[in-house]
Amino acid sequence: MGAETFTFVDLSHVVEDGMITYPGLPGPAISDHLSREDSRAHYDEGTEFHIGRIELVANTGTYVDSPFHRFAGGRDLSRLELSSLANLEGRVFRADAGARACGRDFFGGEELRGKAVLIHTGWDRHWGSEGYFHDHPFLTREAAEYLVEAGPALVGIDSLNIDDTSDGSRPVHTLLLGAGIAVVEHLCGLEGLPDSGFRFFAVPVKVKGMGTFPVRAFAMMPKREEG
């Protein structure tokens, strides 16, 4: 099938100079390595190029966590299988308005093996504000235990953190990454997806020795016929 038969839904935040993703972590610094003006000396008249430069911490924007993020012996970004990040059957679970802790019953006992499980809380509406950093929705330890049993390929959330940040043991990261289940945080736009019937993609750069990196997360689903 051609691309014209599908609808694409972008689920990623824009990475901008100085933006703060998580309190205490610096925002990215975006600049020119070679400006268009300076490049003209290297090429024929009328030809110019731009080479950009970015310095950022791995946890910037919408990003994926690999097991190495939590465990020294876990798989890093370079060892993640594409089959665990791309063209995954997607399933969205939607939290009630105002709910914070999503527990085991949130998933309703569905078959989730090999799927991308996405948690829609609507918290992305606070992106770019101080409110994004406080009282965010999260999964409980019991929810993570259920997901480990259910065996999805990936779990994502449109919130500051998949864990309750007041719990220093980070049980959800620990359980999911310990089971080899990738985690995607700071998603957005999940209200634009159906509960099912789409494919999900969140592929990072193939970096050795790193456990986290920004992704361009998106969903692909068949276009509805009009009429």
Secondary structure, DSSP 8 states (H G I E B T S, - for coil): --GGGEEEEE------TT--SSTTS---EEEEEE-HHHHGGGS-TT----EEEEE--SS-SSEEE-GGGT-TTS--GGG--GGGTSSEEEEEEE--TT--EE-GGGGTT---TT-EEEEE-SGGGGTTSGGGGSS--EE-HHHHHHHHHH--SEEEESSS-SS-TT-TT-HHHHHHHHTT-EEEES---GGGS-SEEEEEE------TT-SEEE---EEEEE-----
